[in-house]
Every structure is written in structure tokens, then in C-alpha cells.
Amino acid sequence: MAYTFSFEKLNVWIDSKVLIKRIYLITRTFPADERFGLTSQLRRASISVASNIAEGTSRKTNKDKARFTTISFSSLMEVLNQIIISKELNFIEENDYQILRKDIEKISNRLNALRKSQLKC
């Protein structure tokens, strides 16, 4: 069995992967002319959430780890902004929008808790 890195054990990282998959599935239905607009931006921002969690775990100091958690949170807020816009443009159905909002709320709470724990040490 392969070695499991510390970020792979974090529930917030696991939740972020779920969000990425949902974003990819939902953006498949976006208009073709949004391929280089909202589709690309939403996908990159969602990947940034999980990537910054992973990168942050490799940092030596807790302050540096917390900085990457903050960047992850910022990317998550970018995703939220973009799904709000996508909903207003009728690219996302209400049910999918509500699911994404719940995912984002859960991840944001976990990121805040992670950051607090990183800054306590």
C-alpha cells in the first residue's frame, strides 16, 4: 500500500475533492462560449482550494501553514462568487446551487478551524 501523506487524511481536503468533482460535472453543462470564462475559472479556483491545503501541509512553520489555509479559503470564496454569478446567469439549477452552497459552507468552517489550530501551536 502506498504511503498516505498528511493532507490526504484531512477531512477538509477530502471535502474539497468532492467539491472539485461537482464543479467539473456541473460546468460540463455550461454554454460552450464559457469554456474559457466561468467554466475554466470555476474549475481552477476549486482545484486551488485542495491544492493549497496540500501545499500548506508541507510547510515547516505553523504560520506558513496557516497562510496556505488562508489562500485556500480565498479560493473557496472565489468559487462561491462564481457559482452565484453562474446561478444568476441560469447556468446552474437551484438544486445544484444549494448543494454547492452547503459544500462551500462545510469546507469554509473546516478551513477556519484548521487555520485556528495552526495558529495556536
Secondary structure as the mmCIF struct_conf table of DSSP 4:
data_model
#
loop_
_struct_conf.conf_type_id
_struct_conf.id
_struct_conf.beg_label_comp_id
_struct_conf.beg_label_asym_id
_struct_conf.beg_label_seq_id
_struct_conf.end_label_comp_id
_struct_conf.end_label_asym_id
_struct_conf.end_label_seq_id
HELX_LH_PP_P HELX_LH_PP_P1 ALA A 2 PHE A 5
HELX_RH_3T_P HELX_RH_3T_P1 SER A 6 LYS A 9
HELX_RH_AL_P HELX_RH_AL_P1 ASN A 11 THR A 27
TURN_TY1_P TURN_TY1_P1 ARG A 28 THR A 29
BEND BEND1 PHE A 30 PHE A 30
HELX_RH_3T_P HELX_RH_3T_P2 ALA A 32 GLU A 34
TURN_TY1_P TURN_TY1_P2 ARG A 35 GLY A 37
HELX_RH_AL_P HELX_RH_AL_P2 LEU A 38 THR A 57
TURN_TY1_P TURN_TY1_P3 SER A 58 SER A 58
BEND BEND2 LYS A 60 THR A 61
HELX_RH_AL_P HELX_RH_AL_P3 ASN A 62 GLU A 88
TURN_TY1_P TURN_TY1_P4 LEU A 89 ASN A 90
BEND BEND3 PHE A 91 ILE A 92
HELX_RH_AL_P HELX_RH_AL_P4 GLU A 94 LYS A 120
#
